[in-house]
């Protein structure tokens, strides 16, 4: 697994960060203030979580006057989707092998 994978996993490992990311995915672009009301943590905490998500490439910010708007970057999930697909194929093969073994044992 590469460092980018590690960074994505670390960023999404925290339940508050996952919730913020999910809020941006479902609700579209939002300000820190709006995200804070949904996150049920302080505004400074939300800002810190957003910084981690931004560093991992999961969110992008856009400044408009005094407001900063954040949006989810779904393409950043591609390495994780690729990894989970690879792991799924690996385990499907292992379960197929186990199924074959069990069938041979029943004979």
C-alpha positions as CSV (number, residue, x, y, z in Angstrom):
1,X,0.0,0.0,0.0
2,X,1.4,3.4,-0.9
3,X,1.6,6.5,1.3
4,X,-1.5,8.0,-0.5
5,X,-3.5,4.9,0.6
6,X,-2.2,5.3,4.1
7,X,-3.1,9.0,4.1
8,X,-6.6,8.3,2.8
9,X,-7.2,5.5,5.4
10,X,-6.0,7.7,8.2
11,X,-8.1,10.6,7.1
12,X,-11.3,8.5,6.9
13,X,-10.5,6.5,10.1
14,X,-11.9,9.2,12.3
15,X,-15.7,9.1,12.6
16,X,-16.0,12.8,12.7
17,X,-14.0,13.3,9.6
18,X,-16.0,10.5,7.8
19,X,-19.2,12.3,8.8
20,X,-17.9,15.6,7.5
21,X,-16.8,14.0,4.2
22,X,-20.2,12.2,3.9
23,X,-22.0,15.5,4.6
24,X,-20.1,17.1,1.7
25,X,-20.8,14.2,-0.5
26,X,-24.5,14.2,0.1
27,X,-25.0,18.0,0.7
28,X,-22.7,19.4,-1.9
29,X,-20.4,22.4,-1.2
30,X,-20.7,23.9,2.3
31,X,-19.1,26.4,4.6
32,X,-17.4,25.6,7.8
33,X,-20.3,27.1,9.7
34,X,-22.8,24.7,8.1
35,X,-20.5,21.7,8.6
36,X,-20.1,22.7,12.3
37,X,-23.8,22.5,12.9
38,X,-24.0,19.0,11.5
39,X,-20.7,17.8,13.1
40,X,-21.7,18.6,16.7
41,X,-18.2,19.6,17.5
42,X,-16.6,23.0,17.7
43,X,-15.7,25.1,14.7
44,X,-12.0,24.9,15.4
45,X,-12.3,21.1,15.5
46,X,-14.2,21.0,12.2
47,X,-11.5,23.3,10.7
48,X,-8.8,20.8,11.8
49,X,-10.7,17.9,10.4
50,X,-11.1,19.7,7.1
51,X,-7.4,20.4,7.0
52,X,-6.7,16.6,7.3
53,X,-9.3,15.8,4.6
54,X,-7.8,18.5,2.4
55,X,-4.3,17.2,2.8
56,X,-5.5,13.7,1.8
57,X,-7.1,15.2,-1.3
58,X,-10.6,14.4,-0.2
59,X,-11.9,18.0,0.0
60,X,-11.2,21.2,-1.9
61,X,-11.7,24.7,-0.6
62,X,-12.9,27.7,-2.4
63,X,-12.7,31.2,-0.9
64,X,-15.6,33.6,-1.5
65,X,-15.1,36.8,0.4
66,X,-14.8,35.9,4.1
67,X,-16.3,32.5,3.6
68,X,-14.5,29.3,2.7
69,X,-16.6,26.7,0.9
70,X,-15.6,23.1,1.0
71,X,-16.5,20.4,-1.5
72,X,-15.9,16.6,-1.6
73,X,-13.4,15.3,-4.2
74,X,-14.8,11.9,-5.0
75,X,-12.0,11.0,-7.4
76,X,-9.6,11.0,-4.4
77,X,-11.3,7.7,-3.4
78,X,-10.1,5.9,-6.5
79,X,-7.1,4.4,-4.9
80,X,-9.2,3.0,-2.1
81,X,-11.8,1.7,-4.5
82,X,-9.0,0.0,-6.4
83,X,-7.6,-1.5,-3.3
84,X,-10.9,-2.8,-2.0
85,X,-11.7,-4.3,-5.4
86,X,-8.3,-6.1,-5.4
87,X,-8.9,-7.4,-1.9
88,X,-12.4,-8.6,-2.9
89,X,-11.0,-10.5,-5.9
90,X,-8.3,-12.0,-3.5
91,X,-10.9,-13.2,-1.0
92,X,-13.3,-14.4,-3.6
93,X,-10.6,-16.7,-4.9
94,X,-9.8,-17.9,-1.4
95,X,-13.5,-18.7,-0.8
96,X,-13.7,-20.5,-4.1
97,X,-10.7,-22.6,-3.2
98,X,-12.2,-23.4,0.2
99,X,-15.5,-24.4,-1.5
100,X,-13.6,-26.7,-3.8
101,X,-11.8,-28.3,-0.9
102,X,-15.0,-28.8,1.0
103,X,-16.7,-30.4,-2.0
104,X,-13.7,-32.8,-2.4
105,X,-13.8,-33.7,1.3
106,X,-17.5,-34.6,1.0
107,X,-16.9,-37.1,-1.8
